Amino acid sequence: MPKITFVNADGGNIIVDADVGRTLMENAVDHGIAGIVAECGGACQCATCHVYVAEPWRETLPPIGADEDVMLENTVAPRRPESRLSCQIEVKPEYDGLVVLVPDRQI
C-alpha cells in the first residue's frame, strides 16, 4: 500500500496507507481526513475534495481532464497551478510518498 501524506491547513501531517485502485478522495474519507468534504461522492461535480499537490508529484500524476478543469474553477479556496480534485486521482503503487495539502476551506 502506498503511503500518502495529507497536510492540514495548519501544517499537521496525516500519513495513510492508501488502497490502490481507489481514488485519493475515497482514501481520505476512509481515513477521516478533515477538510475533504466530498459532497458529490466522487462524481466530479462539487469541488469539495480540492487539494494542492506538492512538488514533484504534479508531473507524476495524469493531466487534468476537461471536467476536472471546469470544476476547479468552482473551488472555495483559490485555484493554484497545483490544484487537483482528489476524486479524479486514482491511487497507484508508484504514488507511494505522494504529498497533498488540504485547503483551509472547501465550503
C-alpha positions as CSV (number, residue, x, y, z in Angstrom):
1,M,0.0,0.0,0.0
2,P,1.4,3.4,-0.9
3,K,1.7,5.9,1.9
4,I,0.0,9.2,1.2
5,T,0.6,12.3,3.3
6,F,-2.2,14.8,3.8
7,V,-1.0,18.1,5.1
8,N,-3.7,20.1,7.0
9,A,-4.0,23.8,6.6
10,D,-2.4,24.3,10.0
11,G,0.6,22.3,8.8
12,G,-0.1,19.0,10.6
13,N,0.6,15.8,8.7
14,I,-1.5,12.6,8.5
15,I,0.0,9.7,6.7
16,V,-2.3,7.0,5.5
17,D,-1.8,3.6,3.9
18,A,-3.9,4.1,0.7
19,D,-5.7,1.4,-1.2
20,V,-4.5,1.1,-4.7
21,G,-7.3,1.4,-7.3
22,R,-9.4,3.7,-5.1
23,T,-9.3,7.5,-5.5
24,L,-7.3,9.8,-3.3
25,M,-10.7,11.2,-2.1
26,E,-12.0,7.8,-1.2
27,N,-8.9,7.1,0.8
28,A,-9.1,10.5,2.5
29,V,-12.7,9.9,3.5
30,D,-12.0,6.3,4.7
31,H,-9.3,7.7,7.0
32,G,-11.3,10.6,8.3
33,I,-9.1,13.4,6.7
34,A,-10.6,16.7,7.9
35,G,-11.2,19.1,5.1
36,I,-12.1,16.6,2.4
37,V,-15.8,17.1,2.3
38,A,-16.6,15.1,-0.9
39,E,-20.3,16.2,-1.1
40,C,-20.9,14.6,-4.5
41,G,-19.2,11.3,-3.5
42,G,-16.6,11.4,-6.3
43,A,-18.7,12.4,-9.3
44,C,-16.5,15.5,-10.1
45,Q,-19.5,17.8,-9.5
46,C,-18.8,19.7,-6.3
47,A,-15.1,20.6,-6.0
48,T,-15.2,19.9,-2.2
49,C,-12.3,17.4,-2.4
50,H,-9.9,20.1,-3.7
51,V,-6.2,19.5,-2.8
52,Y,-2.9,21.1,-3.7
53,V,-0.4,18.5,-5.0
54,A,3.2,19.0,-3.7
55,E,6.2,19.1,-6.0
56,P,7.5,17.0,-7.6
57,W,4.3,15.0,-7.7
58,R,2.4,17.4,-10.0
59,E,4.3,16.0,-13.0
60,T,3.8,12.4,-11.9
61,L,0.0,12.5,-11.9
62,P,-2.1,12.2,-15.0
63,P,-3.1,15.5,-16.6
64,I,-6.3,17.3,-15.5
65,G,-9.3,16.2,-17.6
66,A,-11.8,18.6,-19.1
67,D,-14.5,18.0,-16.4
68,E,-12.0,18.4,-13.6
69,D,-10.6,21.6,-15.2
70,V,-14.1,23.1,-15.2
71,M,-14.8,22.1,-11.6
72,L,-11.5,23.6,-10.4
73,E,-12.9,27.0,-11.4
74,N,-15.5,26.5,-8.6
75,T,-13.3,25.8,-5.6
76,V,-13.8,27.9,-2.5
77,A,-10.1,28.1,-1.7
78,P,-8.1,29.7,-4.5
79,R,-7.2,27.6,-7.5
80,R,-3.5,27.3,-8.0
81,P,-1.3,25.6,-10.6
82,E,-1.0,22.6,-8.2
83,S,-4.8,22.3,-7.6
84,R,-6.5,19.0,-8.3
85,L,-9.7,17.3,-7.3
86,S,-8.8,14.3,-5.2
87,C,-11.8,12.3,-6.7
88,Q,-10.0,12.3,-10.0
89,I,-6.7,10.8,-8.8
90,E,-6.7,7.0,-8.7
91,V,-4.1,5.8,-6.3
92,K,-1.3,3.7,-7.9
93,P,1.6,1.9,-6.3
94,E,4.0,4.4,-7.8
95,Y,2.3,7.2,-5.8
96,D,4.0,5.9,-2.6
97,G,5.2,9.1,-0.8
98,L,2.6,11.4,-2.5
99,V,2.0,14.6,-0.5
100,V,-1.1,16.7,-0.9
101,L,-2.1,19.8,1.0
102,V,-5.7,20.2,2.1
103,P,-7.0,23.8,1.7
104,D,-8.2,25.7,4.7
105,R,-11.8,25.5,3.4
106,Q,-13.9,23.6,0.9
107,I,-17.4,25.1,1.5
